[in-house]
Amino acid sequence: MSGQTDLPHRGVSKSSSSAIPDEDPSQVTKLFLERLEAWRHAAVYLEDYISATEKVHKAHAKEYEKVLKTLSNPLKERQQFDAGLGGVAGMFESIKANTQGIAHIHAETEKVLKDSVLPIISKLQSEIEHKIKDISKGAAKESKHIEKARNESQTYIELLGQHVVNHDVPGRKVDPSTDPYVIQRQLYYRLNKQINEENSNLQELLEVQNTFQRFEAHAVDTMQRVMTAFVRAVGTQAERTSAMYSDMARTSQGIPLDFEWKRFVQRHASVLIDPDSPTRSIEKVHFPHRNHPSTQPLVAGHLARKGRLIKHYNTNYCVATPTKYMHEFKDNDNLHSDPSPELSLYLPDCSIGQCNGPKFIVKGKDVHKGKVGTALATRHDYEFKASSPEEALRWWKVIREMAEGDETMPESSPMNSEPSSPVDVVKSTPAAAAVVGGAPVGTAGTGNVGVVQSARAPSQEYPPVYVEKHGP
């Protein structure tokens, strides 16, 4: 028995980097099932031949013409076998030619053929049918799962393209559920699920393919044993008959165990799987509008938000998108769960307070529950806390650019920031005192808060800082 046959190196196809590959995932499965059917029919051919021979031995020589009828039609799935004389097709040609020379047969061999030879080939048929069922239930069903996963990914690719185009329309408001950023994250989730299905199917098919050579060697070996037993049963007959059957045996025995497999691999090199072919990964997948500007956040990172009922901070992953939404997600994982926002604020409908160290407040309405949920929602103060005052300032600048306006912080909010310029312009309420260079100007009051803006260059943007004015 020869060693492992080298399989064709198909490599990674052009579509391996495409989100939706062009190849049919069921193509290899169909080929294997067709090949098993070919082997099953080959076993049936051989069984029919021996069975007919057994009946003809019982009914005398004139009935032996019935044996030839079992071989009168071309071998089914003939294209699956090598057309030369050194393989299975050549074996059947030899059987047919030698059978034509047999004029007489004896009934004494009928019982031997029935009890000793036919059960062997029947067992081979059962093994082939069992393998067909295994592949049909396993790899064939997996191909259907891949088709379903690819269709779902294609739907989201088309959805992303549709809403990326809508994003480019000036003044057009985008629903949070159709934000290209959100859709792309949801697409990554589905692509990862699809690729896992594809890789799982690839490994399963590769395992099936690796067992085929051994199975076919077993099938050829079984046919050889069947033919040997068959010839031995009729070997006691006339010399001529014995010689003809011996020729059939020599033909079948001359088939190398891997002869058909090697020729099969050569004929279908472009279809069979290369064991060294790398699996797909989502990092190498490309799809239309990937990383389009509308899918890239203006600012992103982890922020802690103070709960409305239980007054403690929960840290989540937040982003501000080019479509003027501020989304809050549980985390920044696109692969293991479907990333849907737990909070969405449409910033043009919101207002932002001033920075208080690492904290700032955005007042607005959560719109992540769709039109019905948005209609029932009310405006709330959402207090966020960054990892540092600098990080809070970075968020504050981006949000302020898109928010409808600034709001002053409540008087009770402690502010620790101090004016950084030696000359500050103070805006105050009527009851507040303005401070210029540290000297009080205007009306003095107690407990009032003013907004201090530094006298800086116009191109620099800094959030106003609250200072508390105490009485004399």
Secondary structure, 3 states (H helix, E strand, C coil): CCCCCCCCCCCCCHHHHECCCCCCCCHHHHHHHHHHHHHHHHHHHHHHHHHHHHHHHHHCHHHHHHHHHCCCCCCCCHHHCCCCCCCHHHHHHHHHHHHHCCCCCCHHHHHHHHHHHHHHHHHHHHHHHHHHHHHHHHHHHHHHHHHHHHHHHHHHHHHHHHHHHHHCCCCCCCCHHHCHHHHHHHHHHHHHHHHHHHHHHHHHHHHHHHHHHHHHHHHHHHHHHHHHHHHHHHCCCCHHHHHHHHHHHHHHHCCCCCHHHHHHHHHCCCCCCCCCCCCCCHHHCECCCCCCHHHCCCEEEEEEEECCCCCCEEEEEEEECCCCEEEEECCCCCCCCCCCCCEEEEHHHCEECCCECCEEEEEECECCCHHHHHHHCCCEEEEEECCCHHHHHHHHHHHHHHCCEECCCCCCCCCCCCCCCCCEEEECCCCCCEEECCEEECCCCCCEEEEEEECCCCCCCCCCEEEEECCC
